[in-house]
Amino acid sequence: MGEFVRLEVEGGIGTIRLDRPKMNALNQQIEQELREVAVEAAERDDVRAVIVYGGEKVFAAGADIKEMADKSATDMAVKEQRGLSHAVSAVAAIPKPTVAAIAGYALGGGMELALACDRRIATNDARVGQPEILLGVIPGAGGTQRLARLVGPSKAKDIIYTGRFVEADEALAIGMVDELVEPGAVFSAAQQWVAPFAKGPARALAAAKAAIDGGLDVDLDTGLKMETHLFTAGFATEDQKIGMRSFIESGPGKAEFTGK
């Protein structure tokens, strides 16, 4: 168990909890611990879905600038081989449904971490953004890539070029977050979203995620072939037999999946 990042598992749901007061600044130790718990969450059979959560006051206000300020380009090139980008990508690679539960601020590297999740639920007073340009650099852990894919290049350029904070209502309107809730309710809302997946068809969910995420990086024809491969592979699973048999006998939504 890490000092600043831990994986808490209950009822098939894994919570990746950031806990580095005051603002969950993402230093090298957090990056390493985040990468380790992401790999653990991906590998554990008793984790069927994942919530990424920074607490009710802040999600993560960005990278630890004091740690980076005096580094050279060479220093950063070496660091990023196992740095924040690598840690965020480990979260993105978890083959299970993931949701970021955002309270307070999700800025810079914190927003990039949220972007690596499948869904983002935020409090209605949250503020999100990619303010790296105000430091004379650009997002370096997926912000230029994942944000543009999510909200489109024009909106992403506005947010990244200006470095402005995006208020919750605008973030919802442009698709930067997917749902707003009252302060204090974000974790329970995230639990509600992932709850069905705790007993869902784990291999089918992993295949759906692989098809969607993988298809974004290739042309349509290649994506369709990928989809067909993943679709047909599903017929080798126990859950396919359970799901189709249950549908025939009892109608939709009654299957009790095993995750195999």
ROKOL-811893 format. One record per atom (N, C-alpha, C): residue number from 1; residue in three letters; x, y, z; atom name. Coordinates in steps of 0.05 Angstrom, whole numbers, plus 5000, padded with zeros to 4 digits. Example, Ala and Ser with C-alpha at 12.3 -4.5 7.8 and 13.67 -1.06 7.14 Angstrom:
BEGIN
   vexlo   mardren      u      v      w   lumnu
       1       ala   5264   4886   5156       N
       1       ala   5246   4910   5156      CA
       1       ala   5264   4934   5156       C
       2       ser   5257   4955   5142       N
       2       ser   5273   4979   5143      CA
       2       ser   5258   5001   5157       C
REM end
This chain:
BEGIN
   vexlo   mardren      u      v      w   lumnu
       1       met   5017   4976   5000       N
       1       met   5000   5000   5000      CA
       1       met   5018   5025   5000       C
       2       gly   5012   5043   4981       N
       2       gly   5029   5067   4979      CA
       2       gly   5023   5087   5001       C
       3       glu   5040   5107   5004       N
       3       glu   5036   5128   5023      CA
       3       glu   5015   5147   5015       C
       4       phe   5014   5154   4988       N
       4       phe   4995   5174   4978      CA
       4       phe   4973   5163   4960       C
       5       val   4977   5139   4951       N
       5       val   4957   5127   4933      CA
       5       val   4951   5098   4943       C
       6       arg   4926   5092   4946       N
       6       arg   4919   5065   4955      CA
       6       arg   4895   5054   4939       C
       7       leu   4894   5028   4938       N
       7       leu   4871   5015   4925      CA
       7       leu   4854   5002   4947       C
       8       glu   4829   5011   4948       N
       8       glu   4810   5001   4967      CA
       8       glu   4789   4985   4952       C
       9       val   4784   4960   4960       N
       9       val   4767   4942   4945      CA
       9       val   4743   4934   4963       C
      10       glu   4720   4937   4953       N
      10       glu   4696   4928   4967      CA
      10       glu   4674   4922   4947       C
      11       gly   4663   4898   4949       N
      11       gly   4640   4890   4933      CA
      11       gly   4646   4891   4903       C
      12       gly   4670   4884   4895       N
      12       gly   4677   4884   4866      CA
      12       gly   4686   4910   4855       C
      13       ile   4684   4932   4871       N
      13       ile   4692   4959   4863      CA
      13       ile   4719   4966   4875       C
      14       gly   4737   4974   4859       N
      14       gly   4763   4984   4868      CA
      14       gly   4764   5014   4868       C
      15       thr   4772   5026   4890       N
      15       thr   4775   5055   4890      CA
      15       thr   4804   5062   4892       C
      16       ile   4814   5076   4871       N
      16       ile   4841   5087   4872      CA
      16       ile   4839   5114   4886       C
      17       arg   4850   5115   4910       N
      17       arg   4846   5139   4927      CA
      17       arg   4872   5155   4928       C
      18       leu   4872   5179   4918       N
      18       leu   4894   5198   4921      CA
      18       leu   4892   5212   4948       C
      19       asp   4913   5214   4963       N
      19       asp   4912   5226   4989      CA
      19       asp   4939   5239   4996       C
      20       arg   4945   5261   4983       N
      20       arg   4969   5277   4990      CA
      20       arg   4960   5305   4996       C
      21       pro   4955   5312   5021       N
      21       pro   4946   5339   5027      CA
      21       pro   4967   5360   5018       C
      22       lys   4958   5385   5011       N
      22       lys   4931   5393   5012      CA
      22       lys   4916   5389   4985       C
      23       met   4931   5389   4963       N
      23       met   4918   5390   4937      CA
      23       met   4923   5365   4919       C
      24       asn   4933   5344   4931       N
      24       asn   4940   5320   4916      CA
      24       asn   4959   5326   4893       C
      25       ala   4979   5343   4898       N
      25       ala   4998   5349   4877      CA
      25       ala   5013   5324   4869       C
      26       leu   5016   5320   4843       N
      26       leu   5025   5295   4832      CA
      26       leu   5056   5296   4830       C
      27       asn   5069   5286   4851       N
      27       asn   5099   5285   4850      CA
      27       asn   5108   5257   4840       C
      28       gln   5134   5253   4840       N
      28       gln   5144   5228   4829      CA
      28       gln   5135   5204   4846       C
      29       gln   5132   5207   4872       N
      29       gln   5123   5185   4888      CA
      29       gln   5094   5177   4882       C
      30       ile   5077   5197   4878       N
      30       ile   5049   5192   4871      CA
      30       ile   5049   5178   4843       C
      31       glu   5065   5188   4825       N
      31       glu   5065   5176   4798      CA
      31       glu   5072   5146   4800       C
      32       gln   5092   5139   4816       N
      32       gln   5100   5111   4818      CA
      32       gln   5078   5095   4832       C
      33       glu   5066   5106   4854       N
      33       glu   5045   5091   4868      CA
      33       glu   5020   5089   4851       C
      34       leu   5014   5109   4835       N
      34       leu   4990   5108   4818      CA
      34       leu   4994   5086   4797       C
      35       arg   5017   5085   4785       N
      35       arg   5023   5064   4765      CA
      35       arg   5020   5037   4778       C
      36       glu   5030   5033   4802       N
      36       glu   5029   5007   4815      CA
      36       glu   5000   4999   4821       C
      37       val   4984   5017   4832       N
      37       val   4957   5009   4839      CA
      37       val   4940   5005   4814       C
      38       ala   4946   5020   4792       N
      38       ala   4931   5016   4767      CA
      38       ala   4936   4988   4756       C
      39       val   4961   4979   4757       N
      39       val   4967   4952   4748      CA
      39       val   4954   4932   4766       C
      40       glu   4954   4937   4792       N
      40       glu   4941   4918   4811      CA
      40       glu   4911   4917   4806       C
      41       ala   4898   4940   4801       N
      41       ala   4869   4940   4796      CA
      41       ala   4863   4925   4770       C
      42       ala   4881   4928   4750       N
      42       ala   4877   4914   4725      CA
      42       ala   4879   4884   4728       C
      43       glu   4896   4875   4746       N
      43       glu   4902   4846   4748      CA
      43       glu   4884   4831   4768       C
      44       arg   4873   4845   4787       N
      44       arg   4857   4832   4808      CA
      44       arg   4829   4823   4798       C
      45       asp   4823   4798   4801       N
      45       asp   4797   4787   4793      CA
      45       asp   4774   4798   4810       C
      46       asp   4780   4806   4834       N
      46       asp   4759   4816   4852      CA
      46       asp   4753   4845   4847       C
      47       val   4767   4858   4828       N
      47       val   4761   4885   4821      CA
      47       val   4748   4884   4793       C
      48       arg   4723   4892   4792       N
      48       arg   4708   4891   4767      CA
      48       arg   4703   4918   4754       C
      49       ala   4707   4940   4770       N
      49       ala   4705   4967   4761      CA
      49       ala   4720   4985   4780       C
      50       val   4727   5009   4771       N
      50       val   4746   5026   4786      CA
      50       val   4736   5054   4787       C
      51       ile   4738   5065   4811       N
      51       ile   4733   5094   4816      CA
      51       ile   4760   5107   4822       C
      52       val   4766   5129   4810       N
      52       val   4790   5145   4817      CA
      52       val   4780   5170   4832       C
      53       tyr   4791   5174   4856       N
      53       tyr   4779   5193   4874      CA
      53       tyr   4800   5207   4890       C
      54       gly   4797   5234   4892       N
      54       gly   4817   5249   4908      CA
      54       gly   4806   5260   4934       C
      55       gly   4781   5254   4941       N
      55       gly   4769   5264   4965      CA
      55       gly   4748   5285   4958       C
      56       glu   4734   5294   4978       N
      56       glu   4712   5313   4974      CA
      56       glu   4720   5342   4971       C
      57       lys   4746   5348   4975       N
      57       lys   4755   5376   4972      CA
      57       lys   4770   5381   4946       C
      58       val   4785   5361   4936       N
      58       val   4800   5365   4912      CA
      58       val   4805   5338   4899       C
      59       phe   4805   5338   4872       N
      59       phe   4812   5314   4858      CA
      59       phe   4842   5313   4856       C
      60       ala   4854   5331   4840       N
      60       ala   4883   5334   4839      CA
      60       ala   4888   5360   4824       C
      61       ala   4903   5378   4837       N
      61       ala   4908   5405   4826      CA
      61       ala   4931   5406   4807       C
      62       gly   4942   5383   4800       N
      62       gly   4963   5383   4779      CA
      62       gly   4989   5372   4790       C
      63       ala   5010   5373   4772       N
      63       ala   5036   5363   4779      CA
      63       ala   5049   5380   4800       C
      64       asp   5069   5369   4814       N
      64       asp   5084   5384   4834      CA
      64       asp   5104   5401   4820       C
      65       ile   5098   5427   4817       N
      65       ile   5115   5445   4801      CA
      65       ile   5142   5449   4814       C
      66       lys   5143   5450   4841       N
      66       lys   5168   5454   4854      CA
      66       lys   5188   5432   4847       C
      67       glu   5178   5408   4843       N
      67       glu   5195   5385   4836      CA
      67       glu   5206   5387   4808       C
      68       met   5192   5401   4790       N
      68       met   5200   5403   4762      CA
      68       met   5214   5428   4754       C
      69       ala   5211   5449   4770       N
      69       ala   5219   5476   4761      CA
      69       ala   5248   5478   4751       C
      70       asp   5266   5465   4763       N
      70       asp   5295   5468   4756      CA
      70       asp   5305   5446   4738       C
      71       lys   5288   5429   4729       N
      71       lys   5297   5406   4712      CA
      71       lys   5302   5415   4683       C
      72       ser   5320   5402   4670       N
      72       ser   5326   5408   4642      CA
      72       ser   5309   5391   4624       C
      73       ala   5310   5396   4598       N
      73       ala   5295   5380   4579      CA
      73       ala   5305   5351   4580       C
      74       thr   5330   5347   4583       N
      74       thr   5341   5320   4585      CA
      74       thr   5331   5306   4611       C
      75       asp   5331   5321   4633       N
      75       asp   5320   5310   4658      CA
      75       asp   5292   5300   4655       C
      76       met   5275   5317   4642       N
      76       met   5247   5311   4639      CA
      76       met   5243   5288   4619       C
      77       ala   5259   5286   4599       N
      77       ala   5257   5264   4580      CA
      77       ala   5262   5237   4594       C
      78       val   5282   5237   4612       N
      78       val   5288   5213   4627      CA
      78       val   5266   5207   4647       C
      79       lys   5257   5228   4661       N
      79       lys   5236   5224   4681      CA
      79       lys   5210   5213   4668       C
      80       glu   5203   5224   4645       N
      80       glu   5177   5216   4633      CA
      80       glu   5177   5188   4622       C
      81       gln   5200   5175   4621       N
      81       gln   5199   5147   4613      CA
      81       gln   5184   5130   4633       C
      82       arg   5183   5139   4658       N
      82       arg   5168   5125   4679      CA
      82       arg   5152   5146   4695       C
      83       gly   5145   5168   4683       N
      83       gly   5133   5190   4698      CA
      83       gly   5102   5190   4697       C
      84       leu   5091   5215   4698       N
      84       leu   5063   5218   4700      CA
      84       leu   5048   5207   4675       C
      85       ser   5059   5212   4651       N
      85       ser   5046   5201   4627      CA
      85       ser   5043   5171   4629       C
      86       his   5064   5158   4638       N
      86       his   5064   5129   4641      CA
      86       his   5043   5120   4661       C
      87       ala   5042   5135   4683       N
      87       ala   5023   5128   4704      CA
      87       ala   4994   5132   4695       C
      88       val   4989   5154   4681       N
      88       val   4962   5160   4671      CA
      88       val   4954   5139   4650       C
      89       ser   4973   5131   4633       N
      89       ser   4967   5111   4613      CA
      89       ser   4961   5084   4626       C
      90       ala   4973   5078   4649       N
      90       ala   4967   5053   4663      CA
      90       ala   4938   5053   4673       C
      91       val   4928   5077   4681       N
      91       val   4900   5079   4688      CA
      91       val   4882   5075   4664       C
      92       ala   4890   5088   4642       N
      92       ala   4874   5086   4617      CA
      92       ala   4873   5057   4607       C
      93       ala   4894   5041   4614       N
      93       ala   4895   5014   4604      CA
      93       ala   4881   4994   4621       C
      94       ile   4869   5002   4644       N
      94       ile   4854   4983   4661      CA
      94       ile   4831   4972   4645       C
      95       pro   4830   4946   4640       N
      95       pro   4809   4935   4622      CA
      95       pro   4782   4931   4636       C
      96       lys   4774   4951   4651       N
      96       lys   4749   4950   4666      CA
      96       lys   4737   4978   4665       C
      97       pro   4711   4981   4670       N
      97       pro   4699   5008   4670      CA
      97       pro   4712   5025   4692       C
      98       thr   4719   5050   4685       N
      98       thr   4731   5068   4704      CA
      98       thr   4716   5095   4704       C
      99       val   4715   5107   4728       N
      99       val   4702   5133   4730      CA
      99       val   4719   5151   4749       C
     100       ala   4723   5176   4741       N
     100       ala   4736   5196   4758      CA
     100       ala   4714   5210   4773       C
     101       ala   4717   5211   4800       N
     101       ala   4699   5225   4817      CA
     101       ala   4712   5251   4825       C
     102       ile   4704   5274   4813       N
     102       ile   4718   5299   4814      CA
     102       ile   4704   5319   4833       C
     103       ala   4718   5326   4854       N
     103       ala   4709   5348   4871      CA
     103       ala   4731   5370   4871       C
     104       gly   4723   5395   4874       N
     104       gly   4742   5416   4876      CA
     104       gly   4756   5420   4849       C
     105       tyr   4782   5417   4849       N
     105       tyr   4798   5422   4825      CA
     105       tyr   4808   5396   4812       C
     106       ala   4807   5396   4785       N
     106       ala   4821   5375   4769      CA
     106       ala   4836   5391   4748       C
     107       leu   4861   5397   4753       N
     107       leu   4876   5414   4735      CA
     107       leu   4902   5401   4727       C
     108       gly   4911   5408   4703       N
     108       gly   4937   5398   4693      CA
     108       gly   4938   5368   4693       C
     109       gly   4958   5357   4708       N
     109       gly   4960   5328   4709      CA
     109       gly   4936   5315   4722       C
     110       gly   4922   5330   4740       N
     110       gly   4898   5319   4752      CA
     110       gly   4876   5315   4732       C
     111       met   4873   5335   4714       N
     111       met   4853   5332   4692      CA
     111       met   4861   5310   4673       C
     112       glu   4887   5308   4668       N
     112       glu   4896   5286   4650      CA
     112       glu   4890   5259   4662       C
     113       leu   4892   5256   4688       N
     113       leu   4885   5231   4701      CA
     113       leu   4855   5226   4698       C
     114       ala   4838   5247   4701       N
     114       ala   4810   5244   4697      CA
     114       ala   4803   5236   4669       C
     115       leu   4817   5248   4650       N
     115       leu   4812   5242   4621      CA
     115       leu   4819   5213   4614       C
     116       ala   4836   5200   4630       N
     116       ala   4843   5173   4625      CA
     116       ala   4821   5153   4633       C
     117       cys   4801   5163   4648       N
     117       cys   4779   5146   4657      CA
     117       cys   4757   5146   4635       C
     118       asp   4739   5126   4637       N
     118       asp   4718   5123   4618      CA
     118       asp   4696   5144   4621       C
     119       arg   4693   5154   4646       N
     119       arg   4672   5173   4652      CA
     119       arg   4682   5192   4673       C
     120       arg   4670   5216   4673       N
     120       arg   4678   5236   4693      CA
     120       arg   4653   5247   4706       C
     121       ile   4650   5244   4732       N
     121       ile   4628   5256   4748      CA
     121       ile   4641   5277   4766       C
     122       ala   4629   5301   4765       N
     122       ala   4640   5323   4780      CA
     122       ala   4619   5337   4797       C
     123       thr   4628   5350   4818       N
     123       thr   4611   5367   4834      CA
     123       thr   4604   5392   4818       C
     124       asn   4581   5404   4823       N
     124       asn   4573   5427   4808      CA
     124       asn   4588   5453   4814       C
     125       asp   4607   5451   4833       N
     125       asp   4625   5474   4838      CA
     125       asp   4654   5467   4831       C
     126       ala   4658   5445   4817       N
     126       ala   4685   5437   4809      CA
     126       ala   4696   5456   4787       C
     127       arg   4722   5457   4785       N
     127       arg   4735   5472   4764      CA
     127       arg   4757   5454   4752       C
     128       val   4757   5453   4726       N
     128       val   4775   5435   4712      CA
     128       val   4791   5451   4691       C
     129       gly   4813   5439   4681       N
     129       gly   4828   5453   4660      CA
     129       gly   4855   5443   4656       C
     130       gln   4868   5454   4636       N
     130       gln   4896   5447   4629      CA
     130       gln   4912   5473   4629       C
     131       pro   4921   5483   4652       N
     131       pro   4934   5509   4653      CA
     131       pro   4964   5509   4649       C
     132       glu   4975   5487   4637       N
     132       glu   5004   5485   4634      CA
     132       glu   5016   5508   4618       C
     133       ile   5001   5519   4599       N
     133       ile   5011   5541   4582      CA
     133       ile   5020   5565   4599       C
     134       leu   5007   5569   4622       N
     134       leu   5014   5591   4639      CA
     134       leu   5041   5587   4653       C
     135       leu   5051   5562   4651       N
     135       leu   5078   5556   4661      CA
     135       leu   5099   5555   4639       C
     136       gly   5090   5561   4614       N
     136       gly   5109   5560   4592      CA
     136       gly   5113   5533   4580       C
     137       val   5095   5514   4586       N
     137       val   5097   5487   4574      CA
     137       val   5069   5479   4565       C
     138       ile   5067   5454   4555       N
     138       ile   5042   5443   4547      CA
     138       ile   5035   5419   4564       C
     139       pro   5010   5410   4563       N
     139       pro   5003   5385   4577      CA
     139       pro   5021   5362   4567       C
     140       gly   5031   5345   4586       N
     140       gly   5049   5325   4578      CA
     140       gly   5042   5297   4586       C
     141       ala   5017   5293   4596       N
     141       ala   5008   5266   4604      CA
     141       ala   4982   5259   4591       C
     142       gly   4979   5268   4566       N
     142       gly   4956   5260   4550      CA
     142       gly   4936   5282   4546       C
     143       gly   4940   5306   4557       N
     143       gly   4920   5327   4555      CA
     143       gly   4915   5336   4527       C
     144       thr   4936   5339   4510       N
     144       thr   4932   5348   4483      CA
     144       thr   4918   5327   4466       C
     145       gln   4921   5302   4473       N
     145       gln   4910   5280   4457      CA
     145       gln   4882   5272   4467       C
     146       arg   4879   5266   4492       N
     146       arg   4853   5256   4502      CA
     146       arg   4832   5278   4503       C
     147       leu   4840   5303   4510       N
     147       leu   4821   5324   4511      CA
     147       leu   4810   5330   4483       C
     148       ala   4828   5331   4463       N
     148       ala   4819   5337   4436      CA
     148       ala   4801   5315   4425       C
     149       arg   4806   5290   4432       N
     149       arg   4789   5268   4424      CA
     149       arg   4761   5270   4438       C
     150       leu   4761   5281   4462       N
     150       leu   4737   5282   4477      CA
     150       leu   4719   5305   4469       C
     151       val   4730   5329   4467       N
     151       val   4714   5353   4462      CA
     151       val   4718   5365   4434       C
     152       gly   4736   5354   4418       N
     152       gly   4742   5364   4392      CA
     152       gly   4766   5383   4393       C
     153       pro   4780   5386   4370       N
     153       pro   4804   5402   4370      CA
     153       pro   4800   5431   4376       C
     154       ser   4779   5443   4366       N
     154       ser   4775   5472   4370      CA
     154       ser   4771   5479   4400       C
     155       lys   4754   5464   4414       N
     155       lys   4750   5470   4442      CA
     155       lys   4775   5463   4458       C
     156       ala   4788   5441   4451       N
     156       ala   4813   5434   4465      CA
     156       ala   4834   5455   4462       C
     157       lys   4836   5467   4438       N
     157       lys   4856   5488   4434      CA
     157       lys   4850   5513   4450       C
     158       asp   4824   5520   4452       N
     158       asp   4816   5543   4468      CA
     158       asp   4824   5538   4497       C
     159       ile   4818   5515   4508       N
     159       ile   4824   5509   4536      CA
     159       ile   4854   5508   4541       C
     160       ile   4869   5495   4523       N
     160       ile   4898   5492   4527      CA
     160       ile   4913   5517   4521       C
     161       tyr   4906   5531   4499       N
     161       tyr   4919   5556   4492      CA
     161       tyr   4916   5578   4514       C
     162       thr   4892   5580   4526       N
     162       thr   4887   5601   4545      CA
     162       thr   4896   5592   4574       C
     163       gly   4896   5566   4579       N
     163       gly   4902   5557   4606      CA
     163       gly   4880   5563   4626       C
     164       arg   4857   5571   4616       N
     164       arg   4836   5580   4635      CA
     164       arg   4823   5557   4650       C
     165       phe   4812   5564   4673       N
     165       phe   4796   5544   4688      CA
     165       phe   4769   5542   4676       C
     166       val   4758   5518   4673       N
     166       val   4732   5514   4661      CA
     166       val   4713   5507   4684       C
     167       glu   4692   5524   4686       N
     167       glu   4672   5519   4707      CA
     167       glu   4655   5494   4700       C
     168       ala   4643   5483   4721       N
     168       ala   4630   5457   4718      CA
     168       ala   4608   5457   4697       C
     169       asp   4592   5478   4696       N
     169       asp   4570   5479   4676      CA
     169       asp   4580   5478   4648       C
     170       glu   4601   5493   4642       N
     170       glu   4613   5492   4615      CA
     170       glu   4626   5465   4610       C
     171       ala   4640   5454   4629       N
     171       ala   4652   5428   4626      CA
     171       ala   4632   5407   4618       C
     172       leu   4608   5408   4631       N
     172       leu   4587   5390   4624      CA
     172       leu   4576   5395   4596       C
     173       ala   4573   5420   4589       N
     173       ala   4561   5427   4563      CA
     173       ala   4579   5418   4540       C
     174       ile   4605   5419   4543       N
     174       ile   4623   5412   4521      CA
     174       ile   4632   5383   4522       C
     175       gly   4624   5368   4543       N
     175       gly   4631   5340   4545      CA
     175       gly   4657   5334   4559       C
     176       met   4668   5355   4573       N
     176       met   4693   5351   4588      CA
     176       met   4688   5334   4613       C
     177       val   4664   5337   4624       N
     177       val   4654   5319   4645      CA
     177       val   4626   5309   4636       C
     178       asp   4617   5287   4648       N
     178       asp   4593   5274   4638      CA
     178       asp   4568   5277   4656       C
     179       glu   4573   5286   4681       N
     179       glu   4551   5288   4700      CA
     179       glu   4559   5307   4723       C
     180       leu   4541   5323   4732       N
     180       leu   4545   5340   4755      CA
     180       leu   4527   5332   4778       C
     181       val   4538   5334   4802       N
     181       val   4523   5328   4826      CA
     181       val   4529   5349   4847       C
     182       glu   4513   5348   4868       N
     182       glu   4518   5367   4890      CA
     182       glu   4544   5361   4905       C
     183       pro   4557   5381   4917       N
     183       pro   4580   5376   4933      CA
     183       pro   4574   5355   4955       C
     184       gly   4593   5337   4959       N
     184       gly   4589   5316   4979      CA
     184       gly   4576   5291   4968       C
     185       ala   4567   5292   4943       N
     185       ala   4553   5269   4931      CA
     185       ala   4569   5255   4909       C
     186       val   4593   5264   4903       N
     186       val   4606   5255   4879      CA
     186       val   4615   5226   4882       C
     187       phe   4625   5218   4905       N
     187       phe   4634   5190   4908      CA
     187       phe   4610   5171   4907       C
     188       ser   4588   5178   4919       N
     188       ser   4565   5160   4918      CA
     188       ser   4554   5158   4890       C
     189       ala   4555   5180   4875       N
     189       ala   4546   5180   4847      CA
     189       ala   4564   5162   4830       C
     190       ala   4590   5162   4836       N
     190       ala   4609   5145   4821      CA
     190       ala   4603   5116   4828       C
     191       gln   4598   5110   4854       N
     191       gln   4591   5083   4862      CA
     191       gln   4566   5073   4848       C
     192       gln   4547   5091   4846       N
     192       gln   4521   5083   4833      CA
     192       gln   4526   5076   4803       C
     193       trp   4544   5091   4790       N
     193       trp   4549   5085   4762      CA
     193       trp   4563   5059   4758       C
     194       val   4582   5052   4775       N
     194       val   4598   5028   4771      CA
     194       val   4584   5003   4783       C
     195       ala   4564   5007   4801       N
     195       ala   4552   4984   4815      CA
     195       ala   4543   4961   4796       C
     196       pro   4530   4967   4774       N
     196       pro   4521   4945   4757      CA
     196       pro   4544   4928   4745       C
     197       phe   4568   4940   4743       N
     197       phe   4591   4926   4731      CA
     197       phe   4603   4907   4750       C
     198       ala   4598   4910   4776       N
     198       ala   4610   4892   4796      CA
     198       ala   4601   4863   4792       C
     199       lys   4577   4860   4780       N
     199       lys   4567   4833   4774      CA
     199       lys   4561   4830   4744       C
     200       gly   4575   4846   4728       N
     200       gly   4570   4846   4700      CA
     200       gly   4588   4826   4685       C
     201       pro   4585   4824   4659       N
     201       pro   4602   4806   4642      CA
     201       pro   4629   4818   4638       C
     202       ala   4648   4812   4656       N
     202       ala   4674   4826   4656      CA
     202       ala   4689   4825   4630       C
     203       arg   4689   4801   4617       N
     203       arg   4704   4799   4592      CA
     203       arg   4691   4814   4569       C
     204       ala   4664   4815   4569       N
     204       ala   4651   4831   4549      CA
     204       ala   4655   4860   4553       C
     205       leu   4655   4869   4578       N
     205       leu   4661   4897   4584      CA
     205       leu   4689   4905   4575       C
     206       ala   4708   4887   4581       N
     206       ala   4736   4892   4572      CA
     206       ala   4738   4893   4542       C
     207       ala   4723   4876   4528       N
     207       ala   4724   4876   4499      CA
     207       ala   4711   4901   4488       C
     208       ala   4690   4910   4500       N
     208       ala   4677   4935   4491      CA
     208       ala   4696   4959   4494       C
     209       lys   4710   4960   4517       N
     209       lys   4729   4982   4521      CA
     209       lys   4752   4980   4501       C
     210       ala   4762   4956   4496       N
     210       ala   4784   4953   4477      CA
     210       ala   4775   4961   4449       C
     211       ala   4751   4955   4442       N
     211       ala   4741   4961   4415      CA
     211       ala   4738   4991   4412       C
     212       ile   4726   5004   4432       N
     212       ile   4721   5033   4430      CA
     212       ile   4748   5048   4430       C
     213       asp   4764   5043   4450       N
     213       asp   4790   5057   4453      CA
     213       asp   4808   5052   4430       C
     214       gly   4810   5026   4422       N
     214       gly   4828   5019   4400      CA
     214       gly   4818   5031   4374       C
     215       gly   4792   5032   4370       N
     215       gly   4781   5042   4345      CA
     215       gly   4786   5072   4341       C
     216       leu   4791   5087   4362       N
     216       leu   4796   5115   4360      CA
     216       leu   4823   5121   4347       C
     217       asp   4841   5101   4347       N
     217       asp   4868   5106   4338      CA
     217       asp   4872   5094   4310       C
     218       val   4852   5084   4297       N
     218       val   4855   5071   4271      CA
     218       val   4833   5081   4252       C
     219       asp   4834   5074   4227       N
     219       asp   4813   5081   4208      CA
     219       asp   4789   5063   4213       C
     220       leu   4766   5071   4201       N
     220       leu   4741   5057   4206      CA
     220       leu   4742   5027   4198       C
     221       asp   4754   5021   4175       N
     221       asp   4755   4993   4166      CA
     221       asp   4770   4976   4186       C
     222       thr   4793   4986   4195       N
     222       thr   4809   4971   4215      CA
     222       thr   4794   4968   4241       C
     223       gly   4780   4990   4249       N
     223       gly   4764   4989   4273      CA
     223       gly   4742   4968   4272       C
     224       leu   4729   4966   4249       N
     224       leu   4708   4947   4245      CA
     224       leu   4718   4918   4246       C
     225       lys   4742   4914   4235       N
     225       lys   4754   4887   4237      CA
     225       lys   4761   4880   4266       C
     226       met   4771   4900   4280       N
     226       met   4777   4896   4309      CA
     226       met   4752   4889   4324       C
     227       glu   4730   4903   4318       N
     227       glu   4705   4898   4331      CA
     227       glu   4695   4869   4325       C
     228       thr   4697   4861   4300       N
     228       thr   4688   4834   4293      CA
     228       thr   4704   4813   4308       C
     229       his   4731   4817   4309       N
     229       his   4748   4798   4324      CA
     229       his   4740   4796   4353       C
     230       leu   4736   4819   4366       N
     230       leu   4728   4819   4394      CA
     230       leu   4700   4807   4399       C
     231       phe   4682   4813   4380       N
     231       phe   4655   4803   4381      CA
     231       phe   4655   4772   4380       C
     232       thr   4668   4761   4360       N
     232       thr   4668   4732   4357      CA
     232       thr   4683   4718   4380       C
     233       ala   4704   4731   4391       N
     233       ala   4718   4719   4413      CA
     233       ala   4701   4717   4438       C
     234       gly   4680   4734   4439       N
     234       gly   4662   4732   4462      CA
     234       gly   4647   4706   4464       C
     235       phe   4645   4692   4442       N
     235       phe   4630   4667   4441      CA
     235       phe   4646   4644   4454       C
     236       ala   4670   4650   4462       N
     236       ala   4686   4631   4477      CA
     236       ala   4684   4634   4507       C
     237       thr   4667   4653   4515       N
     237       thr   4665   4659   4544      CA
     237       thr   4641   4645   4557       C
     238       glu   4643   4641   4583       N
     238       glu   4621   4629   4598      CA
     238       glu   4598   4649   4599       C
     239       asp   4605   4675   4602       N
     239       asp   4584   4695   4604      CA
     239       asp   4566   4697   4579       C
     240       gln   4577   4691   4556       N
     240       gln   4561   4692   4532      CA
     240       gln   4540   4670   4533       C
     241       lys   4548   4646   4542       N
     241       lys   4529   4624   4545      CA
     241       lys   4507   4631   4566       C
     242       ile   4516   4642   4588       N
     242       ile   4497   4650   4610      CA
     242       ile   4478   4671   4600       C
     243       gly   4489   4692   4587       N
     243       gly   4473   4714   4579      CA
     243       gly   4452   4707   4558       C
     244       met   4459   4692   4538       N
     244       met   4441   4685   4517      CA
     244       met   4420   4664   4527       C
     245       arg   4429   4646   4544       N
     245       arg   4410   4626   4554      CA
     245       arg   4390   4640   4572       C
     246       ser   4399   4659   4588       N
     246       ser   4381   4674   4606      CA
     246       ser   4361   4691   4590       C
     247       phe   4370   4703   4568       N
     247       phe   4353   4719   4551      CA
     247       phe   4330   4701   4540       C
     248       ile   4337   4678   4530       N
     248       ile   4317   4660   4518      CA
     248       ile   4297   4651   4539       C
     249       glu   4307   4645   4563       N
     249       glu   4290   4633   4583      CA
     249       glu   4274   4654   4600       C
     250       ser   4287   4678   4604       N
     250       ser   4275   4697   4623      CA
     250       ser   4272   4725   4612       C
     251       gly   4283   4730   4588       N
     251       gly   4283   4757   4578      CA
     251       gly   4308   4773   4585       C
     252       pro   4310   4798   4577       N
     252       pro   4335   4813   4581      CA
     252       pro   4338   4822   4610       C
     253       gly   4363   4825   4618       N
     253       gly   4369   4837   4644      CA
     253       gly   4368   4818   4668       C
     254       lys   4366   4792   4663       N
     254       lys   4362   4773   4685      CA
     254       lys   4387   4756   4690       C
     255       ala   4407   4758   4672       N
     255       ala   4430   4740   4674      CA
     255       ala   4447   4745   4699       C
     256       glu   4457   4724   4710       N
     256       glu   4476   4725   4732      CA
     256       glu   4503   4717   4722       C
     257       phe   4519   4737   4715       N
     257       phe   4545   4732   4702      CA
     257       phe   4566   4723   4722       C
     258       thr   4586   4708   4712       N
     258       thr   4608   4699   4729      CA
     258       thr   4633   4716   4724       C
     259       gly   4634   4730   4702       N
     259       gly   4658   4745   4695      CA
     259       gly   4679   4728   4680       C
     260       lys   4670   4704   4671       N
     260       lys   4689   4686   4657      CA
     260       lys   4680   4681   4629       C
REM end
